[in-house]
């Protein structure tokens, strides 16, 4: 399957399963479905913005940092309010190493219906250059559908 086919499968399952679910349950479903179906997803999860740091929310994969500063990839996505694709994490200034096996990353802000950033969706791969505009498009579509619609 190509990326479109894989993401379409994830999208359909997620939309079906999130009905009548609360925020954190929706996050758990997204992590579970995408980790299970997308082979280059090494770690997937959400970070919740707090005053001083981003706090780990629902996730799947190896253990992750429970709290991270607003300086890394996730913090940059939060501050800029846009998806960040990092082909090589070692070349990203301020990258926070939660697992040394992580080689590439994509982070996307999660907006609610009022346009507020309520979380950051983050995916790590243990391969260089795993993420591209196709991943960005599908991730943003899924997040918008799940978190901005009533």
Phi, psi and omega in degrees: 000143175272176184301317180300317181294318180296311180294323178298318177298314178298312181305310182300315180294316180299311182300321179293320187276340185275351183305130178064021179257148177285170186308304184293328177294321176298318178298317179299317180297314179302312180301312183297312184294314184288321178297320182290326189259339186252109191297332182269004174279103179278318178215141178217137180186180180241142171246135183258127180292130172239176184301311187259347188198172171261132184251135181300131173250210179302140181202166175218139180127195180297164178307145181234170176296130180287328178221138176227154179285166177279019184262339185276199181298313180298315179298322178294316177300319179296309184295318182277347182059039179210159180287136180244125175254125181238104182293331180218106185298333180293344180258005180264118180299128178085006180304136180260121182272107174264329176216121183296346179283345179292129182243326178220164190205152170224134179229135181228135174291146178251119182259147171266185184294343178265005179081012178272143176279115183257349180191172171235127176269128186228137176228133174248148173237149177270015176236148176290146171063032183288332190252143180217190182298331178295315177299314181303312182299313182290317179299313180298321178297313180297312181299318179297314182297319186282323191249345181256346180272142179293000000 
